[in-house]
Amino acid sequence: MAEQGGHPPSEGLQAADSVLGEDEGVTVQELVEDETLGFALHAGKRGLNRLIRNARVQKSGLALVGHFHGLESWRVQILGATEVSFLETLPAEARRRACEGFAGLRPCAVIVTRGVEPPPELVVACEATDTPLLVTDLKSSTSINVVHAWLDEKLAPRTRIHGVLVSIFGLGVLLLGRSGIGKSECALDLVMRGHRLVADDVVECAVVRFQSPHGPPRRVVVGSPAPLLEHHIEIRGLGILNVKDLFGVTSVCDRIQLDLVIKLEGVTEGHQLDFDRLGVDEHFHEVLGVKIAEVTIPVRAGRDVAAILQIAARNELLKRAGHHGAKAFRDRLEQALLPSHK
C-alpha cells in the first residue's frame, strides 16, 4: 500500500471563526432536525427559522444575573446544571425577571444540558420571545463540542472547483487542466498504485481552521466530493466507475486538506511551454483566499504522469520537512562557481 505519511484528513480541523452576514447562516431548525446530535425542542417553536451565524458557542451564566455584556444573539447559548440550579435558588420574582431578561436578548437558540428540566419561567420567557429552547442529555462540555463540530462543517466558506482530488502519500493533491487532458485517468492509475481518490470532476472546497499541536491555528482548504459523485470516477470509454466497489474501502477518502495543486498542461510537437527547469521558483494557487503550493507538469503521449505526480508529492513532503533539493543544488552550484569570479 503506497498511501503513507502526510497528515490525517480532518484531524484538528475547525471552521474559520467569523461572523456571517445577517442573511447568512444555518437555521436552528436544521440543528434540531439532525437526529445524530440529540437536541430536542422544548419551547419557542416559532423561532426555529432564526439563523446561527457563528460556530462558537457561549456559556452565558452571567446573563442570568443581568450582566448582558458580550452576549451575542447569533451564537448558540448553553445553560448547564450549574446555571439552572442557580436559577432555582432565586425567589420566584427574581427568577422570572432573570429569565425574561435573558430571553429578551433574543438569542438564536438556548440549549439546556444534562437532561435538566428547564425552569417554568424560562419556558414561558422563551415562548413569549419565540426563542428556541432545546434540551439534551449530554453534559455541557460534550454539547459544546458537538455543536462546534456541526457548525464548523455547516458554516465554513465554500466553493466548487472543476478538477480531480487525490490523496498521494497522505497529501491532498488537486489536479487541474482542460477537459480531456487525462486527470481522471491519472487518478485511476494512482488508485491502482495504492493511493486514494477523494473527488472526481467536482471538488467541494471549504476554508477551515487547522489547530496544530506545534503552533498557532492557520486557515487551510479542505476538499471533498459532491454528494452524488462520491466514490465515482468517469473514464472515457468505460463510463462511470465506482472506485470503492472496484478497489475496496481503502481506495477512497471522504475529505482531505489541499496541500498541492498540479496543473496538467498539454504539450504538442513544435509547441513548447515555458516551464521552470530548476524548480527553484515557488508558485501558488489561491482558493478562497488561501495560497496553496502549485506546480505545472507537461503532459505528452507516452509520459508516465502518475509516476511524476508521486514524485511531486514526495518532493512537497521533503520541502515541508525543510529540505528543498532544487535550492540546495543551486546553492552548491553558486559556491562551486564563486572562485571563478574572483
N, C-alpha and C positions, 0 to 999 in steps of 0.2 A: 504493500500500500504506500503510494507516494506522498499522500497528504500528511504533513507533519509541521511542527514549528508554528510560527506566527502567533496569533492571539485568539482567544475564544470568540465566537461570532457575536456574542451580545454581553459578555461579562463587563460590568461596570458602566453600562450604557444608560444614560438618562436623557430626557428631553432637555433642550436648552431652556433655562429658566427665564421666561419672558412673559409679559402680559399681552394677550392678543387684543385686537380691536373690539369695539363694542358689539359688532355683529359677527364676531368670530368666536369659536369655542365649541365645546361639546355640551349637550343638554344634560340636565340631571336625569331625565327620563332614560337616556342611554345608559347611565350609570346604574340605575335601578334595574333595567331590563336585562343586564348582563348577569345571568344567574350564577356564574362562576365566582362572583365577588361576594355574594351572600348579604347584600343590603336590602332590607325590606322597608317599604314606605309605611310610615305611621301616621303622618298628618301632612297637610299642605299640598294636596294633590294638584291644585290649580297652578302651582308654581313649578311644575315639572319641566316646563319649557325654558326655565332660566338657564343661562349659559355659564359654564365653568370656563374661565379664561386663563387660568394659571395652574400649573401642575403641582405647586407647593400647597400643602395642607396647613391650616392654622389650628392650634390647640389654644383656644382663647378663653381660658377660665377667668382672666381679669375683667372681661366684658361683663361678667355676671355681678361685679361689684361697681359697675358704672364706668370703668376705665376702657373707653372705646378706641383710644388712640392706636393706630396700626392695624385695626381690624379691617380687612378688605373684603368687600361683598362678593367679588368674583372668585374667591377661594373657598374651598370646602372647609367648614368648621367642625372640629371634633370636640365632643364633650364625653369625658370618661367617667368612671365611677367616682373619682375624687370630686369632680365638678358637680355631679348630680348629688352626691352626699352633702356637699356644701349648701346647695340649694335647699335641701331638706332640713338643714339646721336653722334656716331663716324663718321668721314669723311669716304668716300667710300673706300679709300685705306686701312685705318686703320681697317675698318670693315672686309675687305677681309682678311687681314693678321691675324686678331684675329680668324676668323672662320677657316682658313686653319691651324693655329697652334693648335687649339682645336681639329679639326677632325684628324689632323696628328698624334695625340696620339693614334688613332685607338681604341677608347672606344667601348665596345661590343654593346652599344646602347645609343642613346640620346633621351630623351623624352621632348618635348616642351608642357607645360601645359596651362591651362586656355583658350584653343581654340585659342591661338595666332598664327597668320600666321608666320612661320619661315622666317627669312630674306633670300632673294635670295642667298646671299653669303654663308650662312650656308648650304643651299640646295646643291649648287654647290660643296662645300667642302666635304660634306658627300657622294655625288655621286662619287667624284673623289677618295675617300679613301675607298669606299664600307662600309661606316659606317651607320648602320640602324638609320634613323631619324623617330621617332614616334611622333604623336600629339594626344592630348586628351583634352576634355573639362573640365576635373577635375582640381581643383586648386592644387598647388604644394604639400601641406601637405597631401591632400587626395590621390594624386597619389603615394606619398612615402609610405603611409600606405598600399595602395592596392598592390604595388609591393612587399613590405616587406612580407605581409601575403602570397602572392602567392609563392614567392621564399622560404619562411620558409618551406612551405609544400613540394616543389619540391626538395630542396637541403638537407633535413635532412638525416643523415646517417641511413641506413635501414638494416633490416634483417628479416627473416621469422622464426617463431617458430611453431613446431607442438604441439598444445595444445588447450585449451579452455579458453577464456577470458570472465569473467562476472563482472558485477558491483553489489557489495554487500554493501548496506548502503552507496553508493557513492564511495566506494573503488574499484579500479581496481584489481581484483584477477585473476591471471593466474594459471590455473590448468594444471599440468604436470603429466605424468605417462605413463606406457606402453599401447599399443593399446588394447582396450577391457576391461580396468580396471573400466570404468564407468564414465569417465569425462563428456561426453555429457549428460548422464542420470542425473548426479548431477546438471549440468547446467539447464536442463529442470525442475528438481524439484525446483531449486532456482527461476526460472521464475514463476512457479506456486505459489510460496510464495511471489511474488511481486517484485523480483529483475529483473535485466535486462541482456540480452545476448548481448555481443559485437561481439565475433567471435568464430566459432567452427572449429576445425581441423587445420586451418591455421591462424596464428595471424601475421599480418604485424606490425613490430615494428620500430619506428623511434626515434632517440635521438633529443630532443628539449630542449630549454631553458625556464624554468619557472620563470617568473618575479613575485615574491611575493610582495605584498604591505608592508610586515612587515620585509623584509630582502633582502639580495643581491640575484641576479639570480642564479639558480642552474640547472644542467643538469638532466633531467628526461627522462624516456622512455614512449612513448605513443603507445598504441596498437589499431589496427583497423582490420576489416575483409578484406579478399581478395575480390575484387570487385564482382567476380562471386558467392561467397558464402555468401554475405551479407544477414543477417536476417535468414539464413538457418541453420539447425542442423540435424545431422544424428543420428537416434535412431535405433539400431539393432532390426529388426522385423517389424518396421514401415517404414523405409526408410528415405528419405529427407523430412523434415517438414519446412514450412515457419512460424517461430515464430511470426513475425509481423502480419500475417494473422490470426493466431490462437488466439493470446492474445492481439493484439492491438499495437498501436504505442508506448505506454509507456513500452512495454516489451523488447524493443531493444535500443541499444545505438551505435552510429556510431564510437566513439573513446573515449578512456579514458586513463588516466595515470596509469601505472603499479605501484601499491603500495605494493602488496604482492604476493609472489609465493608460491603455495601449491603443494607439491609433494605427490601424492597418491601412497602408497606402499601396494601391496597385501600381506596379512599375511595368511598362511595356517597352519593347525593344526600340531603341532610338530616343527614348524619353526618360531621362534620369532625374529623380528628385534630389533636392539638396538636403542630405542627411548629415547629422553630426558624426564625423568619422571617429573621433576620440571618445566621445561620451562624457566629456568634462562638463559641458554646459547643462544646467538643470532647467527643465521646463515644467510648467504646472497647468493643470486643467481645473477650472473653478466650477464647483457645483454648490448651489445655494450659499454662495459666499465663502465656501471652504476650499482652499487650494490643495489639490492632490497631485502628487508626482506623476508626470506624463512622459512617455517615450513614443516615438513613431517608428514603426517597423515596416520596411518594404516587403511587399508580397509579390512573388512571381511564381510561375509554374515550376514545379519540382522542388520548391523550397519547403523544408520541414518546419512550418511556422509554429506548430505546437511545441517542438523542442526549444525553439527560440523563446517562446513565451515562458517556458520553465526556467530558462537561463535568466530571463529578465526578472522573474520573481525572486530567484536566488540572489541576483545582484542587488535587488532592492533590500532584501534581508541583510546582506552584507553592509550596505550603506547605513541601515538603521543600527547596526552593531558598531558603527564608527569606522568601517573600512571602505574607502572609496577607491577601487582599483585604478580607474582612469586618472584620477587626480594624483594618486601615488606614482603612477608611471610618468605623468607629466613632470612631477617634482624631480624624479630621478633623472629624467632627460635633461632638464634645465641645469641640474647640478653637474651632469657629465659634460655639457656644452659650455659651462661657465668659464673654465680655464682658457678655452679658445678665444674668448672675447677680451682677455686681459692683454 
